[in-house]
Amino acid sequence: MEERFVSPGEELGTEEEFIPGEGTAAVGGKIIATAFGKLEVDKNHKTSVASCAAPKKIGVGSIVYGRVEEIFEPVALVSITPSKHDALRQVPLDGYAVLHASKIKNDFVKNVSEEVKRGDIIKAKVVDYRKTDCLLSTAAPDLGVIKGFCEVCRAPLPKEGRGLKCPRCGKYAVRKTSSEYSLS
């Protein structure tokens, strides 16, 4: 099996194919990741996710992955998981990174909560570091939400047209998605 990094909520297979292990769970007959990290499958078909330890430092220009933890207009607070390609480690990161409304996309953003939601997994670029704040941007086409979740029932949202539609409750949502959005 090729090396693959997974994020929480990502479907890994079915209970008929695999046995859930550390960092995974069985939900409705499917095995899903419950942590960020590298997917591992042993010879007995037991799945596990080897968590990525967060680096002590992340450099300006680094591409990072994170989960939107809180939204306080005009910013979202994001917990960061390092990219496996993150070579720059100059900036200390303690606590949350900050995604400001002005850095979400190249158009005007009135409210952060119209572009990202709590629990969404995003891909972002570190654009600045000021004292205690690590500042992020998702303005580039390959940056933004890579996995969204329904704000009503928390189900993963597949793409439908220009937005996202919940397969469980039918709620339609709009996000600033990455060109790499994982549920197409």
Secondary structure as the mmCIF struct_conf table of DSSP 4:
data_model
#
loop_
_struct_conf.conf_type_id
_struct_conf.id
_struct_conf.beg_label_comp_id
_struct_conf.beg_label_asym_id
_struct_conf.beg_label_seq_id
_struct_conf.end_label_comp_id
_struct_conf.end_label_asym_id
_struct_conf.end_label_seq_id
STRN STRN1 PHE A 5 VAL A 6
TURN_TY1_P TURN_TY1_P1 PRO A 8 GLY A 9
STRN STRN2 GLU A 11 THR A 14
TURN_TY1_P TURN_TY1_P2 GLU A 15 GLU A 17
STRN STRN3 ILE A 19 PRO A 20
TURN_TY1_P TURN_TY1_P3 GLU A 22 GLY A 23
STRN STRN4 THR A 24 VAL A 27
TURN_TY1_P TURN_TY1_P4 GLY A 28 GLY A 29
STRN STRN5 LYS A 30 ALA A 33
BEND BEND1 ALA A 35 PHE A 36
STRN STRN6 GLY A 37 VAL A 41
TURN_TY1_P TURN_TY1_P5 LYS A 43 ASN A 44
STRN STRN7 LYS A 46 SER A 51
HELX_LH_PP_P HELX_LH_PP_P1 CYS A 52 PRO A 55
BEND BEND2 LYS A 56 LYS A 56
STRN STRN8 LYS A 57 ILE A 58
TURN_TY1_P TURN_TY1_P6 VAL A 60 GLY A 61
STRN STRN9 ILE A 63 PHE A 72
TURN_TY1_P TURN_TY1_P7 GLU A 73 PRO A 74
STRN STRN10 VAL A 75 PRO A 82
TURN_TY1_P TURN_TY1_P8 LYS A 84 HIS A 85
STRN STRN11 VAL A 91 PRO A 92
BEND BEND3 GLY A 95 GLY A 95
STRN STRN12 ALA A 97 HIS A 100
HELX_RH_3T_P HELX_RH_3T_P1 ALA A 101 LYS A 103
TURN_TY1_P TURN_TY1_P9 ILE A 104 ILE A 104
BEND BEND4 ASN A 106 ASP A 107
BEND BEND5 LYS A 110 LYS A 110
HELX_RH_3T_P HELX_RH_3T_P2 VAL A 112 GLU A 114
TURN_TY1_P TURN_TY1_P10 GLU A 115 GLU A 115
TURN_TY1_P TURN_TY1_P11 ARG A 118 GLY A 119
STRN STRN13 ILE A 121 ARG A 130
TURN_TY1_P TURN_TY1_P12 LYS A 131 THR A 132
STRN STRN14 ASP A 133 SER A 137
BEND BEND6 ALA A 140 ALA A 140
TURN_TY1_P TURN_TY1_P13 PRO A 141 ASP A 142
STRN STRN15 GLY A 144 LYS A 147
STRN STRN16 PHE A 149 PHE A 149
TURN_TY1_P TURN_TY1_P14 GLU A 151 CYS A 153
HELX_LH_PP_P HELX_LH_PP_P2 ALA A 155 ALA A 155
STRN STRN17 PRO A 156 PRO A 156
HELX_LH_PP_P HELX_LH_PP_P3 LEU A 157 PRO A 158
STRN STRN18 LYS A 159 GLU A 160
TURN_TY1_P TURN_TY1_P15 GLY A 161 ARG A 162
STRN STRN19 GLY A 163 LYS A 165
TURN_TY1_P TURN_TY1_P16 PRO A 167 CYS A 169
STRN STRN20 TYR A 172 ALA A 173
STRN STRN21 THR A 177 THR A 177
TURN_TY1_P TURN_TY1_P17 SER A 179 GLU A 180
BEND BEND7 SER A 182 SER A 182
#
